[in-house]
Amino acid sequence: MLVRAAALLLVVGAVCVVAAMASATTATKPKTPTYHGMRCPDPVGHRVTECRLGVRGTPDLSRKGWRKVFGAEVTVSEPVTQLVANPAAGNRPDWALLDSLGQPMGRLAYDVEKQRFTLTAFDGIAYRVTTVNMRGHGCAASRRQSRSFALMQLIAPKMPSSGGQAFLDAQAFAGSTAATVFAQQLGGGTGCGPVGKVRGKQRPLANPNVGASAHARLSNGVINTVTEYDAKPPFGNTVYFMSNTTSVKVGGVARGMVRVGTPVSKVDQFRRCDPNSDGTLTWRYVAIHTGKRSRPRLYGWIPARCSGADVPATAAPAPTTAPTRP
């Protein structure tokens, strides 16, 4: 009897130990953060996610996430095949290209006889443009510009970085299919990112310089260049800022651009390097100071080279109210 009792005690004790270990494991396992009903797990490897949060809780949302939370489509794409006459340019099909602060980046002209586009860059050099795509609404200091100017993708093979993006008055392609798509973009596009609390000192925006040392892997693991995120001297040394990053599905979408030297302040960042960059890339959420009373700050993600050091863990505040757009 004593032997049986001792054996029973051993079994009961073992069960208790296992149960305690399981309980401890369950208790220490961190919960996946959420943002307005969306699960926001950290991305793993080159597998991107639908949502992730910065150290301070700033959302980095996929296209699906933007539709779910904000009812807005991140981007659209529709080709533009010609430009209409511009009364401000002697009725020639010649229009100004602007950055998010309304500063000139160059001009786009259309030759009716030759049926081709020419981009005259900020530095005065002209390039032939082979493709012009309308990419929807962007983020600008002027609300009129955000509402009435479209972001244009200009592909010029002989230009440094093979072209770029800039704002163009939608009147330049009035009456086209692109004009209809622009006007009907869901939610008027993402525009500027969610408002965030400034946590860093105001500094002049630097060239990200990520192209030479960083990359991002596509969902199939293939390495993709990030050189397009570096400053573009032909366009006035402008730098893109994004509504989301390359670690969420269909991310890294430029929604605006400002010149190097523009005052910015850090709002948020990620704790670790992006895993799909093999530890070479990270992103910072910044407030861009416009100097405009109507919209003093713009918000967006800007890439940076990653040092590999973790940012000290900080509990991300759980959002309790609807996110705010500027």
Residue pairs with C-beta under 8 A, 6 or more apart in sequence:
32 39
32 40
32 41
33 39
33 40
33 41
33 53
33 316
33 318
34 40
34 318
35 51
35 53
35 57
35 59
35 61
35 65
35 69
35 319
36 68
36 69
36 319
36 322
36 323
37 68
38 50
38 51
38 61
38 65
38 68
38 69
39 50
39 51
40 49
40 50
40 51
40 52
40 53
40 59
41 49
41 52
42 49
42 52
42 272
42 275
43 49
43 52
43 247
43 248
43 274
43 275
43 276
44 275
45 275
45 276
46 217
46 218
46 219
46 220
46 221
46 275
46 276
47 219
47 276
48 62
48 219
48 246
48 247
48 248
48 249
48 251
48 276
49 62
49 247
49 248
49 249
50 61
50 62
50 64
50 65
50 248
50 249
51 59
51 60
51 61
51 62
51 65
51 248
52 59
52 60
52 247
52 248
52 270
53 59
53 60
53 316
54 60
54 268
54 269
54 270
54 285
54 316
55 268
55 269
55 270
55 271
55 311
55 313
55 314
55 316
56 196
56 197
56 199
56 267
56 268
56 314
56 316
56 317
57 268
57 316
57 317
57 318
57 319
58 194
58 196
58 267
58 268
58 285
59 65
59 69
59 194
59 323
60 244
60 245
60 247
60 248
60 251
60 270
60 283
60 301
61 69
61 244
61 248
62 244
62 248
62 249
62 250
62 251
63 73
63 74
63 75
63 244
63 249
63 250
63 253
64 249
65 244
65 248
66 72
66 73
66 74
66 190
66 243
66 244
67 73
67 186
69 323
70 187
70 190
70 323
70 325
71 186
71 187
72 186
72 187
72 188
72 189
72 190
72 191
73 136
73 185
73 186
73 187
73 189
73 190
74 136
74 189
74 190
74 243
74 244
74 250
74 253
74 255
75 135
75 136
75 189
75 190
75 253
76 134
76 135
76 136
76 181
76 182
76 185
76 189
77 133
77 134
77 135
77 136
77 153
78 133
78 134
78 177
78 178
78 181
78 182
79 131
79 132
79 133
79 134
79 178
80 132
80 133
80 134
80 152
80 173
80 176
80 178
81 132
81 176
82 93
82 110
82 112
82 115
82 173
82 176
83 93
83 94
83 95
83 108
83 109
83 110
83 117
83 172
83 173
84 93
84 171
84 172
84 173
84 174
84 175
85 91
85 92
85 93
86 92
86 93
86 94
86 95
86 172
89 95
92 109
93 109
93 110
93 112
93 172
94 107
94 108
94 109
94 110
95 107
95 108
95 109
95 168
95 169
95 172
96 104
96 107
96 168
96 169
97 104
97 105
97 106
97 107
97 108
97 119
97 152
97 166
97 167
97 168
97 235
98 104
98 105
98 140
98 145
98 149
98 166
98 167
98 168
99 105
99 166
99 167
99 235
99 236
99 238
99 256
99 257
99 258
99 259
100 138
100 139
100 140
100 141
100 145
100 167
100 241
100 256
100 257
100 258
100 288
100 298
101 140
101 141
101 258
101 259
101 262
101 290
101 291
101 292
102 140
102 141
102 142
102 145
103 236
103 259
104 122
104 236
105 121
105 122
105 166
105 235
105 236
105 238
105 257
106 119
106 120
106 121
106 122
106 166
106 234
106 235
106 236
107 119
107 120
108 117
108 118
108 119
108 120
108 129
108 132
108 152
108 154
108 168
108 172
109 117
109 118
109 119
109 120
110 116
110 117
110 118
111 117
111 118
116 128
116 129
117 128
117 129
117 130
117 132
117 154
118 126
118 127
118 128
118 129
119 126
119 127
119 128
119 129
119 154
119 156
119 159
119 163
120 126
120 127
121 127
121 159
121 234
121 235
122 234
122 235
122 236
123 233
123 234
125 234
127 156
127 158
127 159
127 163
128 156
128 158
129 154
129 155
129 156
129 163
130 155
130 156
130 157
131 153
131 154
131 155
132 152
132 153
132 154
132 155
133 152
133 153
133 155
134 150
134 151
134 152
134 153
134 173
134 178
134 181
134 182
135 150
135 151
135 152
135 153
135 165
136 150
136 151
136 181
136 182
136 185
136 189
137 146
137 147
137 150
137 151
137 182
137 185
137 188
137 189
137 190
137 191
138 146
138 149
138 150
138 151
138 167
138 189
138 191
138 254
138 255
138 256
139 146
139 190
139 191
139 192
139 193
139 241
139 243
139 255
139 256
139 298
139 299
139 300
140 146
140 149
140 167
140 256
140 298
141 290
141 291
141 292
141 294
141 295
141 298
142 292
142 294
142 295
143 294
143 295
145 167
146 191
146 192
147 188
148 169
148 170
148 171
149 167
149 168
149 169
149 170
150 167
150 168
150 170
150 173
150 178
150 182
151 165
151 166
151 167
151 254
151 255
151 256
152 165
152 166
152 167
152 168
153 163
153 164
153 165
154 163
154 164
154 165
154 166
155 162
155 163
156 162
156 163
157 163
159 234
160 232
160 233
160 234
161 227
161 228
161 230
161 232
164 228
164 232
164 234
164 235
164 238
165 240
165 254
165 257
166 235
166 257
170 179
170 182
170 183
173 179
189 255
190 243
190 253
190 255
191 255
191 325
192 255
192 256
192 295
192 298
192 299
192 300
192 325
192 326
193 243
193 255
193 285
193 298
193 299
193 300
193 301
193 325
194 299
194 323
194 324
194 325
195 297
195 299
195 324
195 325
195 326
196 267
196 268
196 285
196 287
196 299
197 267
198 265
198 266
198 267
198 287
199 265
199 266
199 267
199 268
200 265
200 266
200 267
201 265
202 263
202 264
202 265
202 289
203 263
203 264
203 265
204 260
204 261
204 262
204 263
204 264
205 239
205 258
205 259
205 260
205 261
205 262
205 263
205 264
205 286
205 288
205 302
206 260
207 230
207 231
207 237
207 239
207 260
208 229
208 230
208 231
208 239
208 302
208 303
208 304
208 305
209 230
209 231
209 305
210 226
210 227
210 229
210 230
210 280
210 281
210 303
210 304
210 305
211 225
211 226
211 227
211 228
211 229
211 230
212 227
213 280
213 305
214 226
214 277
214 280
214 281
214 303
214 305
214 306
215 223
215 224
215 225
215 226
215 277
215 278
215 280
215 281
216 223
216 224
216 226
216 246
216 247
216 252
216 274
216 276
216 277
216 281
217 223
217 224
217 276
217 277
217 278
218 224
219 249
224 246
226 246
226 252
226 281
226 303
228 240
229 239
229 240
229 252
229 302
229 303
230 239
231 237
231 238
231 239
231 260
232 238
232 239
235 257
236 259
237 259
237 260
237 261
238 257
238 258
238 259
238 260
239 257
239 258
239 259
239 260
239 302
240 254
240 256
240 257
240 302
241 254
241 255
241 256
241 257
241 258
241 286
241 288
241 298
241 300
241 301
241 302
242 251
242 252
242 253
242 254
242 255
242 283
242 300
242 301
242 302
243 253
243 255
243 300
243 301
244 251
244 252
244 253
244 301
245 251
245 252
245 274
245 283
245 301
245 303
246 252
246 274
246 276
246 277
246 281
247 274
247 275
247 276
247 283
255 300
256 298
256 300
258 288
258 298
262 288
262 289
263 288
263 289
264 286
264 287
264 288
264 289
264 302
265 286
265 287
265 289
266 284
266 285
266 286
266 287
267 284
267 285
267 286
267 287
267 299
268 284
268 285
269 282
269 283
269 284
269 285
269 311
270 282
270 283
270 311
271 310
271 311
271 313
272 282
272 310
272 311
273 279
273 280
273 281
273 282
273 306
273 307
273 308
274 281
274 282
274 283
274 306
277 306
279 306
279 308
280 305
280 306
281 303
281 304
281 305
281 306
282 303
282 304
282 305
282 306
283 301
283 302
283 303
283 304
284 301
284 302
284 304
285 299
285 300
285 301
286 299
286 300
286 301
286 302
287 297
287 298
287 299
288 297
288 298
288 299
288 300
289 296
289 297
290 296
290 297
290 298
295 326
297 326
298 326
299 326
